[in-house]
Amino acid sequence: MRIDGVEQSFVLDRHPGIDGELVVTGRLDTNLQAERREPRVGEIAFRLGSQERIRYGEALAFDAAGKRSPVASSFDGERIRLHVPAAFVAAAVYPLTIDPLTAAVGV
């Protein structure tokens, strides 16, 4: 918990052993709605009716050497996916951390 939201981190201790983009998938069970979208960097706004209630913030990946990369996110109406670029995954010094921030929006 942080004053500006809930931080969650996904940590990979070692390379996943496959080439390509790394995708972390989380399934949502909520009455809040968000627009479906293809992968892009930026936050996802969840609404109840016309009011924004939660923001799933822009994610960042960083490795043990301090290298950073923006992480694209997508939403299919049920799942949020975080897409870490293949080149960053391949060159990372592990552990690799993927770090989005979820924030409540004042009502």
Order of alpha helices (4+ residues) and beta strands (2+ residues): beta-beta-beta-beta-beta-beta-beta-beta-beta-alpha-beta-beta
